[in-house]
Structure formats: structure tokens, C-alpha cells
Amino acid sequence: MISTESALDNLTLNIQTEIHVRATLETTFEALLEELSSSLTTDKGIPMAMKLEAWPGGRWYRDLGDDNGHWWGNVQAIKRPTLLEIAGPLFMSYPVTNNLQYRLSEQKDGTVITFHHTALGLIVEDHRKGVSGGWAHIHQHVKQRAESLAAKAARR
């Protein structure tokens, strides 16, 4: 007999993290949108050719050209510059649904991004193992991009 708790654990994924960024809310939010869009790369630096339509219902997808690609999700909610929420299968090509939530809040020394990724479905073990590292890679790039933009603005 399979316990309900272990069966549910096998069908869910829950990741929460905070990213501290030395940049304004607005700069950090724009860096987030840019990183999730045209600047997204794999952990090996390979461009992902992602597109993010930053409006309610907008698509987030990988554009492989010639009408080929992979739909990752839709913008469920966007409230500039404090919230971006995306729902969809993401990189998982099997029965699963994901919800990504980025909440940005102003701090005295910059911005805190609170990230929450929740998934429900048949989650492949390789994805379960690799997803935290993938998000850490993306979030490091968001932080670097925002802080670089903030530094350039401060020099002006």
C-alpha cells in the first residue's frame, strides 16, 4: 500500500527563495523581464530564444523559428513593478502544471525578489533534481543585470 503523503510528495514540487538585489524595484523588475525573455540562457551559456509577452494572458515560449518552439506558460498576473506570475507546463513536456510567482518588495538597500515555484503532476526525477539549480542560474543573472543597470545609472 502506498501512503497518501508519499504519493502526494511524488506529484508536487515546491521551491521558495529570496534574491537580494542592490537596485530599485523598477530596475529589478525590468531586469527580470529581460532575463526571462531574450537574455535567458542554459547553465552552459546557450541562448534559449525565449519570448515573454509581459501582459495578462501573454505567452512565455521558446521560439525556435519557422513556427517551431515550446510553449512554457502564460502570464497569469502582472503588476509592475511588484508582481509577475506565470502558469503553464514550463520545460516539462508531460502531464504537469506549474505556477511561478515573483514578488518584488523595496528594501532600504535595494529590492528583494521572493520567488515561489509550485508544480503538480507527473514530475520526472531529472527535472526534480535540476530545477533548483536552473532557477539559481536564472536568478543570479537577474541580480547581475539589475545591479549592472543600477551602477550605470548611478554613474550618470
Secondary structure, DSSP 4 states (H G I P E B T S, - for coil): ---HHHHHHHHEEEEEEEEEESS-HHHHHHHHHHHHTTT-B-TT--B--EEE--STT-EEEEEEETTEEEEEEEEEEEETTTEEEEEE-TT--SSEEEEEEEEEEEETTEEEEEEEEEEEE---HHHHHHHHHHHHHHHHHHHHHHHHHHHHHHH-
